[in-house]
Structures are given as C-alpha cells and as structure tokens.
C-alpha cells in the first residue's frame, strides 16, 4: 500500500527540514550568546559596585 514518493520530493523535504533545524539551532545559539553577554555585562558592574559599597 505504501507508495514511494519521488526522490526529488523526499530530497526537497529533507533539505528543507535540515535547513529549518539548522536555522533553529543558529537562532538558539545566537540568543544564548546575546543573553549571556547581556547578563554578564549587566551583572559585573552591579556586583563590583555592591562589593565596593560593602567593603
């Protein structure tokens, strides 16, 4: 009963799927890097100021 799809269709589907996964991974990595950079930038000066005030 299962009819095989033309190879071009499956190839197109596989390529689009891989591209979507790679795009998602890139977005995830970029988001993590930017959020990490933001938190490290915003946290460091505050923590240094707090340490100076407490000292």
N, C-alpha and C positions, 0 to 999 in steps of 0.2 A: 504493500500500500504506500509506503514512504517513497515518494518520488524525489530523486536528487535534483537539487537546484543547479542551474548552470554555474560553472566555475566562476564566471565573471561576477555573478551576483554575490556568491559567497565571499569572493575575494574583496569586492567592494565593501561588503558588510564588515568583514574582518578589519579592513583598513580603517573604516570609519570608527569601529569600536576601539581599535588600538589608539587612534588619534584622540578620541574622547577621553580614554583613560589617561593618556599622556598629558593632555590639557588639564585634566583634573589634578593630576599629580603636580604639574607645574604650578597651578594656582595654589594648591595646598602648601607647597614648599615656599613659594613667594610669600604667602600670607603668614606662615610661621616665621620666616626670616624678618619680615617687616614688623610683625607684632613683637618678636623677641627684641629687635633693635629698639622699638619704641619703649618697651618696658625697661630695658637696661638703661636707655638714655634718661628716662624719667625717674627711675629709681635711684640711680647713682648719686645725682646731685642732692636729692632729698635726704638720702641716708648720710651723706657726708655732712650736710648742714645739721642734721639731728645729732650726729656724733660730736660735732664741734660745740653745739649748744650744751650737750650733756657734760662734756669734758670740763 
